Amino acid sequence: MDILIIGTISYLMGSIPFGFILTKIFLKKDIRDIGSGNIGATNVLRTGNKIVGYITLFLDIIKAVIPIMYVKYNFPDLLYVASLSAFLGHVYPVWLKFKGGKGVATYVGILFTLNFYFGLIFIISWLITFGVSKYSSLSSLVASISIPIYLIILTQFDQAFFFTIIFVLIFFNHRENIKRLRNKEETKTKIY
């Protein structure tokens, strides 16, 4: 019973579409009609309103942190259930016909909550890749694969398997970006 309750609550927390809500309230726009049509923070930044973009980023991270922190201290055996459920909630929110974000910000929240060092590895990998390329999508892909690679090097195969699943989902959600990167048509991102 616990697994069902925790999975459902984590999914519902993860599925709160902050990018959609904030652009509706503050910009009177539907984020799905802007840029890539994605509800995540990177696309919200494309509206030109950096404050709304960064608030979206923060809230997309926190919506994973809250349920996972609760589970970490009360049901530690279900940590990965809560993590995956929050992630899937963001990517496939019930409120928006299961069309959500790409999951990167929510993944950052998951990483920092599960293991602070995982979060740091992700951020450092993302910043280095972004500093060289200026592509948010490429930076997210490189940073996402860095975690399972790190865990494989440490021979922590159980954890590596979980994070590989998350990477595959992030990779799948970036398939259009990957196509544009290959064709040199991807838009560079301004984060400041």
GIDA-V507077 format. One record per run of one state. SS is the DSSP state (hx for helix, st for strand, lp for the rest). FROM is the first residue (numbers start at 1). TO is the last residue. If there is no record, write none. Layout:
# GIDA-V507077
ss=SS from=FROM to=TO
ss=SS from=FROM to=TO
This chain:
# GIDA-V507077
ss=lp from=1 to=1
ss=hx from=2 to=14
ss=lp from=15 to=17
ss=hx from=18 to=27
ss=lp from=28 to=30
ss=hx from=31 to=33
ss=lp from=34 to=40
ss=hx from=41 to=45
ss=lp from=46 to=49
ss=hx from=50 to=74
ss=lp from=75 to=75
ss=hx from=76 to=91
ss=lp from=92 to=93
ss=hx from=94 to=96
ss=lp from=97 to=103
ss=hx from=104 to=114
ss=lp from=115 to=115
ss=hx from=116 to=133
ss=lp from=134 to=135
ss=hx from=136 to=153
ss=lp from=154 to=156
ss=hx from=157 to=173
ss=lp from=174 to=174
ss=hx from=175 to=182
ss=lp from=183 to=192
